[in-house]
Amino acid sequence: MAKIGKPPLSALENAILQVIWQRQAATAEEVRLALEPGHSLKDSTIRTVLRRLEAKGYAQHSIEGRTYRYSPTAPAQTVAAAAVRKVIDQFCQGSVENLLVGMVDGAVISPKKLAQLAQKIADSKRRG
């Protein structure tokens, strides 16, 4: 049976989490300013989404004076890997090979780039 992970992120949750990952920690106001001018959001909206990110397990907060400072609970790469694992389990019968073949067939990645990545992984394993 597939392992149940964190709930998926909405586009806005992802945008806010990207700001937190970039800064390593941020207040609601810092997030709001970082998202401008692409997103014109009220402070209350940012705070609501930050609370949702906490409830979903993607962020945590510390208190500095009267201000909440939010930080990620895991690096972006870890969250991405878990999301990919979910896709593999849902759509590829748990097979990484099926995913990679589908990505090549769908022109998401070229066979040459896939070979380069395989070599990079092999080199990394040999080093340690």
N, C-alpha and C positions, 0 to 999 in steps of 0.2 A: 504494500500500500504506500502511496506517495506521502511524503512528509508535508505536513501543513506548515506553511511559512507565514510571513507577515502579509496583511492585506495589501492589495496593489495600490499604487499611488495615482492620484488624479494628476492632470497636467499642472494645475496650480501647486499642488503639494510637491510635485517634482521640481518645479521652478524655485520654490522656497527652499527645498532641501539642497538644491544646487548652490544657492547662496550660502547656506550654512556650511556645506562642505568646502567651498572656496575659502571662507573666512575662518573655518574651524570652530567658530562660535559667533553668534550674532544676537542682537536684541531685535524685538519686533520692528522698531523704528529703522534700524540698520537694514533689515530685510526689505522693508517698504521702500526705502530710498534706493536700494540696489536694484529693485525691480522696475523703477521708473526709468524712462518714460513709457516703456512697453506695456506695463500694467499700472493702471491708475486705481489703486486699491485703498480703501479706508483702513485705518489702524485696527479697527475692530475685526475686519475681515482677516487681516494678517494674524492677529492673536487667535482667532478661531481656528485657522488652518494650523498654526503652530501647536495648539492643544490637540488637534486631530493627529498630527504627526507624533506627538507624545503617546497618545492613546494607541496608535498603531505600532508603536515600538521603534520608530525611526529617529526620534529626537528625545532629548532630555533637557531639563533646565536646572540652572543654579541661580541663586538669588544674590545680586550685588546691590546692596542698599535696598531700594524698592523696585529694582528692575530685574526682570527675568532675562537671563542670557541662555540661549538655546545652543546645544551642541549635538552633533550626530551620535547615534549609538553604535554605528559601524561605518567603516570607510565605504565610499561609493562603489569601489570594486567588489566588495563583499555583497552589497545589496544587488548589484548588477548580476553577479554570479548566481545568487539565489533566484532572481527573476528568470534568468536563462534556464536554470534547473527546472523551474516550474513549467516553462514552455516545452522543454524536452519531455518532461513527464506527461504533460497534457496532449501534445501534438505529435510526438515522435516515439511513442511507446517506450519512453525511458532511454532511448538510444541516442547518444551523442553523434554516432556515425550517421544516423538518419538525418539529424539536424544539419550536419556539415554537408552531406550530399544534397540536401534540399537547398542549402545556401548557395552551393556551387550551381545547381540546376537553375535556381532563381536569379542568378547573376548578382547575388549579394556580395560574394567574394569570388575571386578568380582562383583556379587551380594553382596558379603560380604563387599567389599570396598565401594560400593555404599551405603549400609546401614550405614557403619561407617561415611561416609560423611554426610548423612542425620541427623545422631545423632549429629555430630559436628555443623551443621547448627542450629538445634533445640536448642542446648546448648547455642550457640552464641546469638540467638534471646532472650532466657530467661534472659541472662545476661545484655542485653541492646540494 
